[in-house]
Amino acid sequence: MHEEPESTAESRVYTTLAVLPVFWLAVLYLLAATMPQNLRSMIGLDMTFCLGATVPMLVISGLMLERALAARRRGDSS
């Protein structure tokens, strides 16, 4: 069985962690757009909340992507 280098595995983990916030942000927008108004108001979901959650989620995604690229560069230089 072929074992991949640690830096490649670390890069894959961070890449996955970079994609997850974007995925959940898309789910959040989809829910806010398709749910009936009475249900959205019951759970406190509105577009203002979605817009407020966008920046932190994208920052987290960017940080994880930066870590993935750093791990890949570290693996390439070894």
VODREN-606047 format. One record per residue (C-alpha): residue in three letters; chain; x, y, z. Coordinates in Angstrom, 1 decimal. Example, Ala and Ser with C-alpha at 12.3 -4.5 7.8 and 13.67 -1.06 7.14 Angstrom:
BEGIN
[ALA,A,[12.3,-4.5,7.8]] [SER,A,[13.7,-1.1,7.1]] 
END
This chain:
BEGIN
[MET,A,[0.0,0.0,0.0]] [HIS,A,[1.3,3.4,-1.0]] [GLU,A,[1.5,6.0,1.8]] [GLU,A,[1.4,9.6,0.9]] [PRO,A,[3.7,12.1,2.5]] [GLU,A,[2.6,13.9,5.7]] [SER,A,[2.6,17.3,4.0]] [THR,A,[0.2,16.1,1.3]] [ALA,A,[-2.2,14.6,3.8]] [GLU,A,[-2.0,17.8,5.8]] [SER,A,[-2.7,19.8,2.7]] [ARG,A,[-5.7,17.7,1.9]] [VAL,A,[-7.1,18.2,5.4]] [TYR,A,[-6.7,21.9,5.2]] [THR,A,[-8.2,22.1,1.7]] [THR,A,[-11.3,20.2,3.0]] [LEU,A,[-11.5,22.5,5.9]] [ALA,A,[-11.4,25.5,3.5]] [VAL,A,[-14.3,24.1,1.5]] [LEU,A,[-16.6,23.3,4.4]] [PRO,A,[-17.4,26.9,5.5]] [VAL,A,[-18.2,27.8,1.9]] [PHE,A,[-20.5,24.8,1.6]] [TRP,A,[-22.4,25.6,4.8]] [LEU,A,[-22.7,29.3,3.8]] [ALA,A,[-24.3,28.2,0.6]] [VAL,A,[-26.7,25.9,2.6]] [LEU,A,[-27.5,28.8,4.9]] [TYR,A,[-28.3,31.1,1.9]] [LEU,A,[-30.4,28.4,0.3]] [LEU,A,[-32.4,27.8,3.5]] [ALA,A,[-33.0,31.6,3.9]] [ALA,A,[-34.1,31.9,0.3]] [THR,A,[-36.5,28.9,0.2]] [MET,A,[-38.0,28.6,3.7]] [PRO,A,[-41.4,30.1,4.3]] [GLN,A,[-41.3,33.5,6.2]] [ASN,A,[-43.1,32.2,9.3]] [LEU,A,[-40.6,29.3,9.7]] [ARG,A,[-37.6,31.6,9.1]] [SER,A,[-38.9,34.0,11.8]] [MET,A,[-39.4,31.2,14.2]] [ILE,A,[-35.8,30.1,14.0]] [GLY,A,[-34.4,33.6,13.6]] [LEU,A,[-33.0,33.2,10.1]] [ASP,A,[-33.0,36.2,7.8]] [MET,A,[-30.8,37.6,5.1]] [THR,A,[-29.2,40.1,7.6]] [PHE,A,[-27.9,37.1,9.5]] [CYS,A,[-26.7,35.4,6.3]] [LEU,A,[-24.8,38.5,5.2]] [GLY,A,[-23.3,38.9,8.7]] [ALA,A,[-22.1,35.3,8.6]] [THR,A,[-20.5,35.7,5.2]] [VAL,A,[-17.4,37.6,6.1]] [PRO,A,[-16.3,35.4,9.1]] [MET,A,[-17.0,32.2,7.1]] [LEU,A,[-14.9,33.5,4.1]] [VAL,A,[-12.1,34.6,6.5]] [ILE,A,[-12.0,31.1,8.0]] [SER,A,[-12.0,29.5,4.6]] [GLY,A,[-9.2,31.8,3.4]] [LEU,A,[-7.1,30.9,6.5]] [MET,A,[-7.5,27.2,5.9]] [LEU,A,[-6.7,27.6,2.3]] [GLU,A,[-3.5,29.5,3.2]] [ARG,A,[-2.5,26.7,5.6]] [ALA,A,[-3.1,24.1,2.8]] [LEU,A,[-0.9,26.0,0.4]] [ALA,A,[1.8,26.4,3.1]] [ALA,A,[1.7,22.7,3.8]] [ARG,A,[1.9,21.9,0.0]] [ARG,A,[4.9,24.3,-0.4]] [ARG,A,[6.6,22.7,2.6]] [GLY,A,[6.1,19.3,1.0]] [ASP,A,[7.5,20.5,-2.3]] [SER,A,[10.6,21.9,-0.8]] [SER,A,[11.5,18.7,1.1]] 
END
